[in-house]
């Protein structure tokens, strides 16, 4: 069965049956929802979809053809039911930022990971970075791989030189160590400026494209955040360094709660306080109610506006659309901090006893939020390239009442399918992979629940159930099976 789950095997079927001369995995769409035992693939032909691996399912016609409306009827009720889980979390990867940029016709790569090679100690750093990339099936090392190795090497060189007595001199020339530190700083600054440039391009793009891009983002976020105030808050986790989610939440009026406290220079708090937002209804005192449109927000890999100031981590006031991070670090308040003090993973805080601070605190929040009964996590645009996150998701799936929904535009390195094959809880995983299932516009327009906290909709649903389920007494005697119900989370 596992053999059927890879794109490579489907390509073999294509070539064996001469169905496609140049098979391209980017045209494939993979779906597994509801009671599907295994995923099946389909492709778009004209205005319809066609199953390509000859699997037979109950909701598809005998000829294997179906349309977008059939997909919607199959997927939307299922996701709507899952979104009503007691605990709901969204894990957004770089695919979300790419999708927003693509809709805005942006030419910039919001999370460019290239240019990771070093000159100082380049041979050693680049070799280890390549080995690190191979271990996680990445074709070539990116900036995170190179920075992690470079930071570890820099720490080791400093310890090594400090352990040598002054009379014997340094084992490694101090100029070489200084050169490595400056190169790390420069690469961090270039990386941060590249992210800022993408944000700037979103602001400066045409008004129509910008509104369309942020409109899709707002609909996407509110589909998750539209939970009544008496339900557990939505948890949003992201591995992105940019602030596109924050911008979308601000446009939507969505309140984000994180570990930062304060207004002028918010400070990161190590202790997690379960703060929330309430309001008092007019004319009622002593009965505060939960404010709707509130979510808890965690950036697992840090952010371009997080800066270490002394022994504290604060959020700098870098405007959305700025182009140079250095301008906002040259302030007496930051003690003339450099890009080396930016909290961008794997660049961690210095002079702290806890390794990889503050990321260890953020990963702890992720584990506490998802590893609970009746928990659903939706991963959008996440390539499953972070083993730490993957382990926590695997731990979550050991709880029978949990569920994982994976939505992605593509899976070029097969990391998603590798994760799926390795897990023993395949019935607790839903898959929506491919351009017809993972494109942000299609997801928000066709598959996600209605992005609004609309009590009238709930009342209408209940009213329809009552009226459709109520018949005359005479009819009940003649036909007790005449009662009908609205489908909820099943075939429609």
N, C-alpha and C positions, 0 to 999 in steps of 0.2 A: 504493500500500500504506500509506503513512504516514497517509493520510486515514482509514483504518479504525482507527487507533490512538488516537483521541481520544474522550473521553466525549461531546463535542459532536456528533460524527458519529453516534454510536450514538443520541443523543437525536433526531437528525433521522430516523433509521430508524424509531424508535418513532412519531414524530408522522406521518410519511409513510404508515405502514401502520395508523394509528389503533390502535396496540397499547396506548397509555397516554395518558390525557388530560393528566396532570401528571407528566411524566417527572422523576425525581429521581435524580441521579447517585449519591447516597449508597446507593442500593439495588443498584448495580452491583458486580460482583466481576470482577476481571481476573486471568487466570492465564496464565503461560507458563513451562513447565518441560520438562525432558528434550529431546525432539526437536521441540517445537512451533516452527514457523517464525515465526509471528506470534502475539501475544496474542489471546485470545478472552474475551468477556464473558459472564457468566451472572448470573441472579438467582434468588432463592429463591421458590418457589411452594408453599405448604403445607410438606410435609416433604421436598420434592425440589428439585433445582436444574434450571434450564432455560437452554440457550444462547439468547442474544438477538440475536446478529448473524449467525446462519445459517452459521457456520463448521462444517465437518465435520472431526472428528478420529477417529482409529482407536479410541480407548478409550471413546467415548460412543456410546450406542445411536442408531439411526436417527431416533428421535423427538426427540432432543436432550435427553432427561431423564437425570439421574443423581443419585446420593445422596451423603451425606457419606462413606460407606465407599469409594466409588469415588474421591473426592478424596484420601482418605488413602492409598489404594494407589498413587495417581499421584504424590503429593507426598513422602510420608515416605521411601520408599527413595531418592529423588533427593537430598533434603537429607542423609540419612544418608551417602550416598556423598560429597557435597561436604564434609561435616564431617570427612572423613578426609583432606582435603588436607594437604599438608606444612605449610602456613602457614595458620592460620585466624584471622580478625579479626571482631570484632563492633563495628559502629558504631551506637550508640544515640542517637536524638534525643529531643526532648521528648515524642514520642508514647509512649515507654515510661513516663515519669512520669505522663502523662495516663491511660494504661491502668491502672496500679496504683491511682491515685486513684479511677478510675471503679469498679473492682472493690470498693474499700473504701467506696463510696458517699460519696466526699468531694465537697463542694460547692466546694472551693477549686481554683483554677487554679495548678498547681505552678510554671508558668513564665509567669506573666502578663506580657505584653509591652505592656500598655496604659499610658496616662498618660505618654506620652513627650514631651508638649509643654512647652516652656519659656516662662517669662515674660520673664526677662532676655534681651535680644537675641532675643526670641521670633520676630519676623517673619523674621529671617534664618535662624535655626536651623531653624524649622519648615518653611520653604520648601525648604531644602537637604535636610532629612530626607525630605520628600515626594518630591523628585527621586531621592534614593537608593533609596527604596522602589520607585518605578516601574521603575527599572533592573533590579530583580530580580523584577518582577511581583508585588510585594506590594501589597495593596489600600490599605493605609495604613501610615505609619511606626510602628515600635515603639520601645521604650526603647533598643534597641541602636543604631538609626539616629540617634536624637536625641542619645544620649550621645557617639557617635563625632563627630558634627558639633560638639557643644558643647565637647568636649575639644580638638578641632582649633582651634576659634575661641579658646578660652582660651589655648592655647599661642601662637597668633599674636598675640593682644593683649598678652601678657606680653613677647614679643620686640619688638613694635612700641614699647611704652612704654619698654623698657630701652634701645632704640636712640636715644632722644631725650635730649638733654642736660638736665641738671637745671634750667638757667636757662629753657629753653623750656617746661618742664612736660610733663605727659603728654598724648598725643594723645587717648586715651580716659580719661575720669575714672576714678580708681582705685576709687571706690565702685561703679561699674558692673562693673568686673572682679571685685571682691570679691563682689558680688551673684551674678554668674554662677558663681563657684567654689562659693559656699555652696549654690546651687540644684543644681549637679551632685552635691554631697555629699549633700544631702537626698534627691534622687531615687535615688541609689545605696543609701542607707540604707533608704528605703521599699521598693525592689525586693528587697533582701536580706531584710528583715523579712517581705515577702510570701512568699518561698520558705520561710523558717523557719516561717511560719504553716501552710503546707501540710504540712511535716514534722510539726508539732505535731498537726495534725488527723488524720494517719495514726495517731499514737500514741493519741490520745484517742477514736478511733472505736470502735464496738462490737467486742468480742473476736472474734466470728464473722467479721465483715467484714474485720477486720485480719488474722486468720490466713489467710483466703481470699486476700486481696490479696498478702501476702508469700509465701504458698505458691505462687501462680502465678509470682511473681518469682523465687523460689528455683529452681523447676523450669525456668524459662526460662534462668537463668544457668548452671545445672549441665548443661543440655543442650549448651551450648557448652564448658564447662570440663571435661567428663568425657572428658578425653584422657589416655591413659597417659603416665606420666612421661617416657618416652623419646622422645616426640614434641615438636615445637616448641610452646612455650607459647602459649596463647590470648592474643590481644591484644584488650583491651576499650577502645574509644574512645567518648567521649560529648561532646556539645555542651551537656549539661545543667549547670546550676549547683548543683542540689540534690544531696543525698547519699543518694538512695533506692537507687542501685545499691550503694553502700558498705554500707548497712543490710542489703540482701538478701544480699550476700556474707558479711557477718558471721554472719547467721542460718544460712547454708548451710555455714559453715566453710571458705569459699573464701578463700585467701590472695591479696591484691592487692599487686603490686609496682609502685611508681611512682618518681618522681624524688626523693621526699622521704626524708631520712635523719635518724634520731633518734627519740626517744620523747616527751619532755616538750614540746618545741617543734620538731617536724621542720622541717628546712631544705631548700629546693628546690636541687638540684644541677644546674648547667648542663651538666656533663659526664655523659653517660649511661653508667652502669656496668651491665653485664649481670649483676647479682646474681641469684642463684637460691636455691632451698631444697632441701637434700638431707638424707638420713638414713642412718645405718648400721644395716643389718639386725642383729638379735640374733645374737651369736656370730661376726660377720664384721667384720673391721677392714680398713681400707685400700681398701674397695670401696663408697664412698658411692653411693646411688641417688637419683634425682630424686624429690622428694615430689610426690604426685599432688594435684590440686585447687589448683593455683597458676596465676594469670593475671597478665599485665602490664596495668596500668591507666593510662589517660591521659585527663585532662579537658581537651579542646582549648580550651574557652572559659573556663577557670579555675573557681573554686569560691567559694562564699560564705564559706568558712573559710580562704581564702588571704589573707594580709595582708602588705603591704610593711612591714618593720621596718628602718629605715635603708636600707642598700643590699642587704638580704637579703629573700627572700620565705619566710615561714614559714607553717605550718598552725596555726591557732588551735584551742584546745580547746573548740569550741562544741558542746555536747551536741545529739544528735538529738532534736528536740522543743522546743528553746529558741524563744522568741518575739521576742527583741530582740537584734540583733547589737551594739548600742552598749554593752550591759552588759559584753561580753567584750573590748571594745577599750579601755575605760577602765582601763588597767593601766600601771604604770610600765615594765613589760617592753616594751610596744608604743609607748612614748614618746608616750602619749595619741593614738594613731592615730585617724583618723576613717574614715567610710565611703569617703572618697576614696582611701584606701590599700587598699581591697579589690580583689583581682585578679579582677574580673568583666569579661569582654570587652565592649567594646573599651577598658576602663580598664586602661592598661598601667603598668608600673613607671616611676617618675620617676628622673631623674638617672642614666639608663643610656644608654650609647652605642648599644646595639642597639635599634632601633625595635620597638615592640610586644613587648617582653620581658615575660613569659616565653613568650608564645604562639608565637613563631617557633620556639622549641626544641621545643614540643609538636607543632607541625605537621611539623617535621622527623622526629620519631619516627613520626608517622603515615605519612609518605611512605616511610620506611625499612622499615616493617613490611609495607605492602601491595604496594609495587612490587617484587615478587620473583616468580620463576617458581613455579608450583604453589601460588599463593596464592588463597584464597577470602575474600571479605569479605561479611558479611551486614549489611545496613542495615535496622534496625528502627525505625520511628517517625521516620525522618529525612526531612525534606521537600525536600531538595536545594536549600536556600536559601542555602547557603554556597558561593560560587564557588571559594574557595580549596580546599575539600575536594573539590568536583566536579572541578576540574582534576587533582587527584592521582588520583582514581578513574579519570578518562579516561586518564591516563598508565599506570595499572596495566593497563587493558584492552588496551593495545597489546602486552602480552605474551600470546602465544596460550594459554598454559596457565593463565591466571588466570580467575576467575569472580566475578560480582557477583550476589548475591541481594537483592532489594528486597522487604521485607515492610512493608506499611503499611495502616492502617485505612481511609485515604482519600487522595485526591489533589485537594483542592478547587481548587488554583491551577494544576493541570496541570504542576507543576515536574518531577515524576517522569517523566511521559510526554514532556515537552520534552527532558529529558536523554536518554531512551531514543531518541527520534527523531534526535537530533543525533549520536549515536555510530555508528560504522561497525562496531562489534563486537557486534551484536545477538545473535549466537549465544552469546556469553559472559555473557548476562544472563538471570536468571530473575526473574519478577514474580509476586508474590502481593499483590494490592491489593483491599481491600474488607472489609466487616464480617464476611463468612464466611471470610475468609482471613487477615485481619490482627488480629482481636481477640485479645488476649493469652491469654485462656482457651482459645480454639479452637486457637491456635498451639501452646501447650504440651500440650494434651490429644491433638491429632490429628496434627500435622505434624512436630514436632521429634523428633529421636532420643531414645531412652530416657535420662533424666537421671541416669545412674549409671555409675560405673566398675566394671563387673561382668564379671570375667573368666569367670565361669560361663556367661554368655550367649554369649561368644565361643567357648568350648569346646563348648557345645551346638550352635552353628551349624556348627562344623567336624565334629562327630560326625554331625549330620544329613546333611551333604554326603557323608561317607564311606559312611554306611549307604544313603542314597538312590542313591548312584552305584555301589554294589557289588551285583552279582547273581551267580547261579550261572553256572558256565562254560557249561552247556548252553544257558541262556537267551541268553548273549552270542553264541553261534554262530548261534542262530535269529534273534535280533533285536539287532543291534548298536546300534540307536537307542534301546534301552530305558533308557539312562542318563539321569538327570535331575539338574538342578542348581537350587539355590535362586536366585531372582532377586536381583541386586544392582544397585541404582540404575537399574533399567529397569522396563518394564511388568510388572505382576504380576496 
